[in-house]
Amino acid sequence: MTESLIMFERAVGIPGMSDLEERIQIMDQFPGYRQILSIASPSPEAIAGPDASPELARIGNDALVEWRDLHPDRFPGFIATLPMNNPEASLIEAKRAVEELGALGVQLYTHVNGQALDQPQFMPLFEYMAECAKPIWLHPLRPSSRPDYIDESISKYDLWWAFGWPHETSVCAGRLVFAGIFDKWPELKIVTHHAGGTIPMLEGRLNGGLESLGNRYAPEHAYAAETDLQEKPIIAFRRFYADTATFGSRIGIDAGMAFFGEEKTVFATDFPFSGIEENLKAAEGLGVAVLSGNIERIAGLNGK
């Protein structure tokens, strides 16, 4: 069984994943709690080829619109899923979702079936999201089949998830930074999941460490450090946003806020994979800006 099918079967069995009434009952336990809807993994490109994935994305996005319109007080909006193994169709679906369906943004994964997001074929999508001023939500993804050591065939003890997913967020962010994505579109908004992965804890390495870029490679590999990035790496990394979905870790939230800033921190619970209560408790005292104001501003909720 492929990992995508395993994830699909696991997701189907989680309370509130696809049963609307069950989700409402869960949300009723937390007065004032609202959700921005999204499609959970696996992504369309992970389970269908480029000919079929666009239709899957359309079906998923239409279903999110249905839930939003049934309960606008609970679901003020949704972020669209895209068939990223078909870049042309992804751009078409992003435009349909934003301009016709009213999507608040789009969700991308940190790679497209193993391919980096900084490749030229994906740049028109980033350009469009900058032009329409809607955020990109960046969700990590790393399979257990990617071993941690070369003499093994699989990552053990769920470390591919516990450590690998935050690492994937950081590496993807770094590739986008050095591709000069914020030089091209300085107002582009990208929300990193799980408080920015490992980025906040590595501030020193991103600062002076990456300013001396290139001297760690053998001469024959110098091309791997070539970049047209115009600003200091640390400044570019701080252009990302981060959410508070840390599985209830206030330490993680505080680190993310210290690095990205309070104005770039948005509340999230990672529902239904993580508990609402533990994430609310971890975010206690953060204030209205983090709990609702920032997302209303960057996503254009309530006309803001």
Beta strands, then each sheet from edge to edge (+ up, - down):
strand 1: 36-37
strand 2: 77-81
strand 3: 105-109
strand 4: 136-139
strand 5: 190-192
strand 6: 241-243
strand 7: 265-266
sheet 1: 1+ 2+ 3+ 4+ 5+ 6+ 7+
end
